[in-house]
Amino acid sequence: MKKYLAELLGTFVLVFIGCGSAVIAGPEIGFTGISLAFGLAVLSMVYAIGPISGCHINPAITVSMLFAGKINGKDAGMYIVFQVIGAILASGVLSIIMQSTESLGQNGYGSLSPNSYNLQAAFVAEVVLTAIFLLVIFGATSSKADSKFAGLAIGLALVFIHLVGIPVTGTSVNPARSLGPALFVGGETLSQVWLFVVAPILGGILGAVLWKYVLKED
């Protein structure tokens, strides 16, 4: 149970700090500051809860690890449930602080994209960016890597992923991170959330395939 609760808390911190940076401090810190907030939140959580749960805090990572045989089905299912709960709780707290559910750092395409990118662009971006993220995670946590620097590599990867992805979709690469705000915002945001569930999971599987069959040394 401790590792499931660790995933809940880790996802809460990621969504609260990342999305909070966008809706509370966004005008002051801009896309670069928001990108740093997401990356630093993950970096911190890797060292805080990594020894307990592995610090997935992202269903796309959990599915990718399941595909790669690094986690069993039961744990994967429980991880995802607790990750989603953590994201919902974080979004709820943000809505209380903002006293509104109009803007909670939600993701979107078309008219909801920060720079009006269409569905196709959003889907491709989310798949590719998530695949890159998983390649970094697999490499940084491999037996030949220095585990002390894994958190730094993973956190910095999320920074540059957000630098590219925020103008397109607000950057998801994490179904829980998208689902939490969407449930509170509702409307068109909720109707678009399917993309931010499907594309990151496909990207996570793609990353696992590339690592396992192309890059990993037996």
GIBELQUI-V695703 format. One record per pair of residues at least 12 apart in sequence whose C-alpha atoms are under 8 Angstrom apart, sorted by sequence separation. I is the first residue (numbers start at 0). J is the second residue. D is the distance in whole Angstrom. If there is no record, write none. Layout:
# GIBELQUI-V695703
<<I/J/D> <I/J/D>>
This chain:
# GIBELQUI-V695703
<<20/32/8> <21/33/6> <20/33/6> <62/75/7> <90/103/7> <108/121/6> <136/149/8> <139/152/7> <61/75/6> <139/153/7> <178/192/7> <177/192/7> <17/33/7> <20/36/7> <136/152/8> <17/34/8> <61/78/7> <135/152/7> <136/153/6> <178/195/8> <61/79/7> <135/153/6> <177/195/6> <178/196/8> <17/36/5> <177/196/8> <16/36/6> <17/37/5> <58/78/8> <16/37/7> <58/79/5> <132/153/8> <135/156/7> <174/195/6> <175/196/8> <56/78/8> <57/79/7> <173/195/7> <174/196/5> <17/40/7> <172/195/7> <173/196/7> <174/197/8> <13/37/6> <16/40/7> <58/82/7> <132/156/6> <171/195/6> <57/82/7> <132/157/7> <174/199/7> <56/82/6> <172/198/8> <173/199/6> <174/200/8> <13/40/5> <172/199/5> <12/40/7> <13/41/6> <132/160/8> <171/199/8> <12/44/8> <128/160/6> <9/44/6> <128/164/8> <9/48/7> <125/164/8> <124/164/7> <6/48/8> <5/48/6> <13/56/8> <124/167/8> <129/172/5> <128/172/7> <9/54/7> <125/170/7> <5/51/7> <6/52/7> <10/56/5> <121/167/6> <125/171/7> <126/172/8> <5/52/6> <9/56/6> <10/57/7> <120/167/8> <121/168/6> <125/172/6> <6/54/6> <2/51/6> <3/52/7> <5/54/8> <6/55/7> <7/56/7> <1/51/7> <2/52/5> <6/56/5> <1/52/8> <116/167/6> <113/165/7> <114/166/5> <115/167/7> <116/168/7> <113/166/5> <114/167/6> <112/166/7> <113/167/6> <112/167/6> <113/168/7> <112/168/5> <113/169/7> <111/168/8> <112/169/7> <108/167/7> <108/168/6> <107/168/5> <106/168/5> <107/169/7> <106/169/5> <105/169/7> <106/170/7> <104/169/8> <106/171/7> <130/199/8> <59/129/8> <63/133/8> <125/195/7> <129/199/6> <133/203/6> <137/207/8> <11/82/8> <15/86/8> <106/177/6> <129/200/8> <6/78/6> <10/82/6> <14/86/6> <105/177/6> <122/194/7> <126/198/5> <130/202/4> <134/206/5> <138/210/8> <9/82/8> <10/83/8> <60/133/7> <125/198/6> <126/199/5> <129/202/5> <130/203/5> <133/206/5> <134/207/7> <137/210/7> <3/77/7> <7/81/5> <11/85/4> <15/89/5> <19/93/7> <23/97/8> <125/199/6> <126/200/8> <128/202/7> <129/203/6> <130/204/7> <132/206/8> <133/207/7> <3/78/6> <6/81/6> <7/82/5> <10/85/5> <11/86/5> <14/89/6> <15/90/7> <105/180/5> <106/181/8> <123/198/8> <126/201/6> <127/202/6> <130/205/6> <131/206/7> <134/209/8> <6/82/6> <7/83/8> <9/85/8> <10/86/6> <11/87/8> <14/90/7> <104/180/7> <105/181/6> <122/198/6> <126/202/4> <130/206/4> <134/210/6> <4/81/7> <7/84/6> <8/85/6> <11/88/7> <12/89/7> <15/92/8> <103/180/6> <111/188/8> <125/202/7> <126/203/8> <129/206/7> <130/207/8> <3/81/6> <7/85/4> <11/89/5> <15/93/7> <6/85/8> <7/86/8> <105/184/8> <22/102/7> <22/103/6> <103/184/7> <107/188/6> <21/103/8> <22/104/6> <102/184/7> <106/188/7> <21/104/6> <100/183/6> <101/184/6> <105/188/7> <108/191/8> <19/103/7> <100/184/5> <107/191/6> <18/103/6> <19/104/7> <107/192/8> <18/104/5> <106/192/8> <18/105/8> <86/175/6> <90/179/6> <94/183/8> <106/195/8> <86/176/6> <89/179/8> <90/180/5> <87/178/8> <88/179/8> <83/175/5> <86/178/7> <87/179/4> <91/183/7> <82/175/6> <83/176/8> <86/179/5> <87/180/7> <90/183/7> <86/180/8> <83/178/7> <87/182/8> <83/179/7> <46/150/7> <45/150/5> <43/150/7> <42/150/5> <41/150/8> <42/151/6> <42/153/7> <41/153/7> <42/154/4> <41/154/5> <42/155/8> <59/172/7> <40/154/8> <59/173/6> <38/153/8> <39/154/6> <58/173/6> <59/174/7> <38/154/4> <39/155/8> <41/157/8> <57/173/5> <58/174/6> <37/154/8> <38/155/6> <57/174/7> <58/175/7> <38/156/7> <57/175/6> <38/157/5> <39/158/8> <57/176/8> <37/157/7> <38/158/5> <37/158/7> <34/157/7> <35/158/5> <34/158/5> <37/161/8> <34/159/7> <34/160/8> <34/161/5> <33/161/8> <34/162/6> <31/162/6> <30/162/7> <30/165/7> <63/200/7> <62/200/7> <66/204/7> <59/199/6> <60/200/8> <63/203/5> <67/207/6> <59/200/5> <62/203/7> <63/204/5> <66/207/7> <67/208/8> <58/200/7> <59/201/8> <62/204/7> <59/202/8> <60/203/6> <63/206/7> <64/207/7> <59/203/5> <63/207/6> <67/211/7> <59/204/8> <14/176/6> <13/176/8> <10/175/8> <10/176/8>>
